Amino acid sequence: DMAEATWTEVDVYFETGLRKGDPALQAALDHVLSASAAAGLPAIHVSPLQGKFLKLLAELMGARRILEVGTLGGYSTLWLASALPTDGRLVSLELSPHHADVARDNISRAGYGARVEVRAGPAIETLPGLLTEFGRTFDLAFIDADKPSNADYFKAALRLVRPGGAILVDNVVRKGEVADPVSEDPNVAGVRRLVDL
């Protein structure tokens, strides 16, 4: 529709104008997209502008430890990892073993393998172990996974992110459907449950 076309046009304008930056990082990010597509991963990664915004937020808060729920091919992972100091750490949780393998290859190829660990399996099962392993030491959590579980991921992140840290949840607006209180779409219901929480 017209509104979506306008949004896309404006997004492309800003993406093109703000694309400048580290050429090596940009090449690595471009590779992630092409390698992910070649491996059959869905094109549901964050946009380049959203990735740049994630990096900026992590840099502004001086993040040293980041949690990500939903790795896919590692595109947002790489944006976030590029904000970390060399001794920083990012733990990313990915349901699909295939997606996790693709992401590990992409991240390693980009030179961030020492800072990033991708763990495969259901995040709802993996998250409790992180509390034992790391305690409440994450500076930033980025949740971009299955929407029906958003509230559960958020509750787990509350126990893992330090006071003064930040929890970001991606894609909470779904074409206006989220405003429909009787929607039977499980994604919409998941977002509404998160907002209620």
WOVENTA-V64019 format. One record per run of one state. SS is the DSSP state (alpha for helix, beta for strand, coil for the rest). FROM is the first residue (numbers start at 1). LEN is the number of residues. If there is no record, write none. Layout:
# WOVENTA-V64019
((SS:FROM:LEN) (SS:FROM:LEN))
This chain:
# WOVENTA-V64019
((coil:1:1) (alpha:2:16) (coil:18:5) (alpha:23:16) (coil:39:9) (alpha:48:13) (coil:61:4) (beta:65:5) (coil:70:5) (alpha:75:7) (coil:82:7) (beta:89:6) (coil:95:2) (alpha:97:13) (coil:110:6) (beta:116:5) (coil:121:2) (alpha:123:12) (coil:135:3) (beta:138:6) (coil:144:3) (alpha:147:14) (beta:161:9) (coil:170:7) (alpha:177:3) (coil:180:6) (alpha:186:11) (coil:197:1))
